[in-house]
Amino acid sequence: MQTGFSLSTIGFAGLLVGSLGLAGCPSLHRLAESPSSSAQALPVVQSGPTQVAIATAPPTAIAYDICGEIDDWQRPSLEEQTTALQENPRYGEALATEPLQSLFEKFWHESLITFTTYGLSARTEPIYLSGVWTGIDEMSACYEGDRPTAINAGERAEMWLIGYQVVDFTWTGDQYQMTVEPTTTGLRFLQFERVESAATLPLVVLENTGATLTVATGDW
């Protein structure tokens, strides 16, 4: 009995298996070109920018003290004002020269005047040149006790309102916002504790109609 295989038989079988193996397996070139199933199963998700909510603090009410008030006060006429100043030894002919001429124009035409410093001599020009000198007796309470010291220390501020009264007064976080309404007559001296330490008082005054009003500083 013949138990061996001839070389010709082995060679033919080997070639047959080899050809079947090569035909049934993908080539390296095809493997490189075909995308992997794992890559197809993982979609790419791009996240959008992160949004952070920033809370805005609501305006806070500012307490104020009306330390002097004359409801029926009216500014003197220009003629009365000019005559009184010319007869005052402090002014007289000097009223026609600088800096008094410019200061008179400033204080005479303004209805809202603020102060962040106090000094008797520094108050004199605003008092007389604005016409407020006719109501000077009503402002004495504004400078009692330690009020002048608090003003000069930046802890307190003062405001004069000529022909206006306060409707609302708040701190918005970076400035004071005051709403006022016009009155036919009236002079009011107002003081409040400051919640900031800015060199210039950050104050915006609005009329109840929404119009922004000019505010003059009495610090000069």
C-alpha positions as CSV (number, residue, x, y, z in Angstrom):
1,M,0.0,0.0,0.0
2,Q,1.2,3.4,-1.0
3,T,1.2,5.9,2.0
4,G,3.1,8.9,0.7
5,F,2.2,11.7,-1.4
6,S,4.0,12.6,-4.5
7,L,5.7,15.9,-4.9
8,S,3.4,16.7,-7.7
9,T,0.3,16.2,-5.6
10,I,1.7,18.3,-2.7
11,G,2.7,21.0,-5.0
12,F,-0.7,21.2,-6.7
13,A,-2.5,21.2,-3.3
14,G,-0.3,23.9,-2.0
15,L,-0.9,26.1,-4.9
16,L,-4.6,25.5,-4.7
17,V,-4.7,26.4,-1.0
18,G,-2.5,29.4,-1.5
19,S,-4.6,30.7,-4.3
20,L,-7.8,30.3,-2.2
21,G,-6.2,32.1,0.7
22,L,-5.0,35.0,-1.3
23,A,-8.4,35.3,-3.1
24,G,-10.4,35.2,0.2
25,C,-8.4,37.8,2.3
26,P,-8.4,41.5,1.7
27,S,-5.2,43.1,0.6
28,L,-3.2,45.5,2.8
29,H,-4.0,48.3,0.3
30,R,-7.8,47.7,0.7
31,L,-7.5,47.6,4.5
32,A,-5.7,51.0,4.5
33,E,-8.4,52.5,2.3
34,S,-11.5,51.2,4.2
35,P,-12.6,53.3,7.3
36,S,-12.8,51.4,10.6
37,S,-16.2,50.6,12.0
38,S,-15.3,52.1,15.3
39,A,-14.6,55.5,13.7
40,Q,-17.9,55.4,11.9
41,A,-19.7,54.6,15.2
42,L,-18.4,57.7,17.1
43,P,-19.8,60.9,15.6
44,V,-17.9,64.1,16.3
45,V,-19.9,66.6,18.5
46,Q,-18.7,70.2,18.7
47,S,-19.8,72.0,21.9
48,G,-20.9,75.6,21.6
49,P,-19.5,78.5,23.7
50,T,-20.3,78.3,27.4
51,Q,-22.8,81.0,28.5
52,V,-22.5,82.3,32.0
53,A,-25.4,84.2,33.5
54,I,-24.3,87.4,35.3
55,A,-26.7,88.7,37.9
56,T,-27.2,92.4,37.9
57,A,-27.9,93.9,41.3
58,P,-31.1,96.0,41.4
59,P,-30.8,99.8,42.3
60,T,-30.8,100.5,46.0
61,A,-32.6,103.4,47.5
62,I,-30.5,106.3,48.9
63,A,-31.7,107.9,52.1
64,Y,-31.4,111.7,52.1
65,D,-32.0,114.5,54.6
66,I,-33.6,117.8,53.7
67,C,-31.8,119.9,56.2
68,G,-33.4,123.2,55.0
69,E,-36.4,124.1,52.9
70,I,-38.5,127.1,51.8
71,D,-41.6,126.0,49.8
72,D,-42.5,129.5,48.6
73,W,-39.0,130.7,47.8
74,Q,-38.3,132.4,44.5
75,R,-35.0,133.6,43.0
76,P,-34.7,137.4,43.1
77,S,-35.0,139.1,39.8
78,L,-31.8,139.8,37.8
79,E,-32.1,143.5,38.6
80,E,-32.5,142.8,42.4
81,Q,-29.6,140.4,42.2
82,T,-27.2,142.7,40.4
83,T,-28.0,145.7,42.7
84,A,-27.4,143.6,45.8
85,L,-24.1,142.3,44.5
86,Q,-22.8,145.7,43.4
87,E,-23.6,147.1,46.9
88,N,-21.8,144.2,48.5
89,P,-18.1,145.1,49.3
90,R,-17.0,141.6,48.4
91,Y,-18.2,142.0,44.8
92,G,-18.9,145.6,43.5
93,E,-16.9,146.3,40.4
94,A,-15.0,143.0,40.7
95,L,-18.2,141.3,39.4
96,A,-17.3,142.4,35.9
97,T,-13.9,140.7,36.1
98,E,-12.7,137.1,36.2
99,P,-13.2,134.7,37.9
100,L,-16.3,136.3,39.4
101,Q,-17.9,137.1,36.1
102,S,-17.8,133.4,35.0
103,L,-18.9,132.2,38.4
104,F,-21.9,134.5,38.4
105,E,-22.9,133.2,34.9
106,K,-22.5,129.6,36.2
107,F,-24.4,129.8,39.5
108,W,-27.1,132.2,38.4
109,H,-28.4,130.0,35.7
110,E,-28.2,126.6,37.4
111,S,-30.9,125.0,39.5
112,L,-29.1,121.9,40.8
113,I,-25.8,122.5,42.6
114,T,-23.8,119.8,44.4
115,F,-21.0,119.9,47.0
116,T,-18.5,117.3,48.1
117,T,-16.3,119.7,50.2
118,Y,-17.2,122.3,52.8
119,G,-15.6,125.6,53.7
120,L,-17.3,128.9,54.7
121,S,-15.4,130.9,52.2
122,A,-15.9,128.3,49.5
123,R,-19.7,128.4,50.1
124,T,-19.8,132.2,49.8
125,E,-19.7,132.5,46.0
126,P,-22.4,129.8,45.4
127,I,-24.6,131.3,48.0
128,Y,-24.5,134.9,46.8
129,L,-24.0,134.4,43.0
130,S,-26.9,131.9,42.8
131,G,-29.4,134.2,44.6
132,V,-29.7,131.7,47.5
133,W,-28.5,134.4,49.9
134,T,-32.1,135.4,50.3
135,G,-32.8,132.1,52.0
136,I,-29.6,131.7,53.8
137,D,-31.2,131.4,57.3
138,E,-32.8,128.1,56.3
139,M,-29.5,126.4,55.6
140,S,-27.9,126.7,59.1
141,A,-29.1,123.2,60.2
142,C,-27.1,121.7,57.3
143,Y,-23.8,122.6,59.0
144,E,-24.5,121.6,62.6
145,G,-22.5,119.1,64.6
146,D,-20.1,116.9,62.5
147,R,-21.8,117.5,59.2
148,P,-19.0,119.8,57.7
149,T,-16.4,117.2,58.8
150,A,-18.3,114.4,57.2
151,I,-18.6,116.3,53.9
152,N,-14.8,117.1,53.8
153,A,-14.1,113.5,54.7
154,G,-16.0,112.3,51.6
155,E,-18.6,110.6,53.7
156,R,-21.4,113.0,52.9
157,A,-22.6,115.1,50.0
158,E,-24.8,118.2,49.7
159,M,-27.1,119.4,47.0
160,W,-29.2,122.5,46.4
161,L,-32.4,122.2,44.5
162,I,-33.9,125.4,43.1
163,G,-37.4,124.9,41.8
164,Y,-37.3,121.1,42.0
165,Q,-38.2,118.4,44.5
166,V,-37.0,114.8,44.7
167,V,-39.2,112.0,43.5
168,D,-36.8,109.1,43.6
169,F,-33.1,108.6,44.6
170,T,-31.1,105.4,44.0
171,W,-27.6,104.0,43.6
172,T,-27.4,101.9,40.4
173,G,-24.0,100.3,41.2
174,D,-21.8,102.8,39.6
175,Q,-23.7,106.1,39.9
176,Y,-26.4,107.9,41.8
177,Q,-29.6,108.5,39.8
178,M,-32.1,111.1,41.1
179,T,-35.5,111.8,39.6
180,V,-37.0,115.2,40.3
181,E,-40.1,117.1,39.3
182,P,-40.3,120.9,38.8
183,T,-42.1,123.1,41.3
184,T,-43.3,126.7,40.7
185,T,-41.4,127.8,43.8
186,G,-39.1,126.3,46.3
187,L,-35.6,126.0,47.6
188,R,-34.3,122.8,49.2
189,F,-31.0,121.9,50.8
190,L,-30.4,118.2,50.7
191,Q,-27.6,116.0,52.2
192,F,-26.9,112.2,51.9
193,E,-24.3,109.7,52.9
194,R,-22.1,108.6,50.1
195,V,-21.7,105.0,49.1
196,E,-18.6,105.6,46.9
197,S,-15.3,107.5,47.2
198,A,-15.0,109.0,43.7
199,A,-13.2,112.3,43.2
200,T,-16.2,113.6,41.3
201,L,-19.7,112.8,42.5
202,P,-21.2,110.3,40.0
203,L,-24.7,111.8,39.9
204,V,-27.3,111.8,37.1
205,V,-30.5,113.8,37.5
206,L,-33.5,113.1,35.4
207,E,-36.7,115.1,35.3
208,N,-39.9,113.0,35.7
209,T,-40.4,113.4,31.9
210,G,-37.2,111.5,31.3
211,A,-35.1,114.5,30.3
212,T,-31.5,114.7,31.7
213,L,-30.8,117.8,33.7
214,T,-27.6,119.8,34.1
215,V,-25.9,119.6,37.5
216,A,-23.3,122.1,38.5
217,T,-20.7,121.5,41.1
218,G,-20.3,124.1,43.8
219,D,-16.7,122.9,44.5
220,W,-14.4,125.3,42.9
